């Protein structure tokens, strides 16, 4: 019987000019990539430390980046590719894969310093009696989504990368008759203003 909660970490290859491009004005291409690398390691370390289930590093554009390969090895994570499609298609596909090996699955990014071991364990615990769990982001999106059953409609026709993501998702949940658990609102790191939420020692 599957009882674990898989943790799937979405990450871009931390290549200058490709990762965290909106931070380049503040940190420069190399600095933005360096911060992306630090956040990648911190996120994988927390996912492993939570010990709630298998950890997967699901990356873009592919699995060939040496930093991603080494990070996956270091934390005992499976390395996979996000594949084609918009963010919704990619997350749904990853959750489906997670639910093949565990009774529930979480998808998280690498850009939320406040998402720690305690929050990951709380999300997994919520999925013991909820079909879905979310951690809303202060910018209107979410930094974590978890499922114990798949609902493709939660990932279709959502205005990804806008401040409408969480409100549209809540409306979709209501349409489906689902009650999702929610963690407290957290900050993710996309712009120079968001650097205020990054621990000082993480900054390049």
Secondary structure as the mmCIF struct_conf table of DSSP 4:
data_model
#
loop_
_struct_conf.conf_type_id
_struct_conf.id
_struct_conf.beg_label_comp_id
_struct_conf.beg_label_asym_id
_struct_conf.beg_label_seq_id
_struct_conf.end_label_comp_id
_struct_conf.end_label_asym_id
_struct_conf.end_label_seq_id
STRN STRN1 UNK A 5 UNK A 12
TURN_TY1_P TURN_TY1_P1 UNK A 16 UNK A 18
BEND BEND1 UNK A 19 UNK A 20
HELX_RH_3T_P HELX_RH_3T_P1 UNK A 21 UNK A 23
HELX_RH_AL_P HELX_RH_AL_P1 UNK A 24 UNK A 50
BEND BEND2 UNK A 52 UNK A 53
STRN STRN2 UNK A 55 UNK A 60
BEND BEND3 UNK A 61 UNK A 61
BEND BEND4 UNK A 63 UNK A 63
HELX_RH_AL_P HELX_RH_AL_P2 UNK A 66 UNK A 74
TURN_TY1_P TURN_TY1_P2 UNK A 75 UNK A 76
STRN STRN3 UNK A 78 UNK A 81
BEND BEND5 UNK A 84 UNK A 85
HELX_RH_AL_P HELX_RH_AL_P3 UNK A 87 UNK A 101
BEND BEND6 UNK A 102 UNK A 103
STRN STRN4 UNK A 104 UNK A 108
BEND BEND7 UNK A 110 UNK A 110
TURN_TY1_P TURN_TY1_P3 UNK A 113 UNK A 114
HELX_RH_AL_P HELX_RH_AL_P4 UNK A 117 UNK A 126
TURN_TY1_P TURN_TY1_P4 UNK A 127 UNK A 129
BEND BEND8 UNK A 131 UNK A 131
STRN STRN5 UNK A 132 UNK A 137
TURN_TY1_P TURN_TY1_P5 UNK A 138 UNK A 139
BEND BEND9 UNK A 140 UNK A 141
STRN STRN6 UNK A 142 UNK A 147
BEND BEND10 UNK A 148 UNK A 149
HELX_RH_3T_P HELX_RH_3T_P2 UNK A 152 UNK A 155
BEND BEND11 UNK A 156 UNK A 157
TURN_TY1_P TURN_TY1_P6 UNK A 160 UNK A 161
BEND BEND12 UNK A 162 UNK A 162
TURN_TY1_P TURN_TY1_P7 UNK A 163 UNK A 164
HELX_RH_AL_P HELX_RH_AL_P5 UNK A 165 UNK A 176
TURN_TY1_P TURN_TY1_P8 UNK A 177 UNK A 177
STRN STRN7 UNK A 181 UNK A 186
BEND BEND13 UNK A 191 UNK A 191
HELX_RH_3T_P HELX_RH_3T_P3 UNK A 192 UNK A 197
BEND BEND14 UNK A 198 UNK A 198
HELX_RH_3T_P HELX_RH_3T_P4 UNK A 200 UNK A 202
#
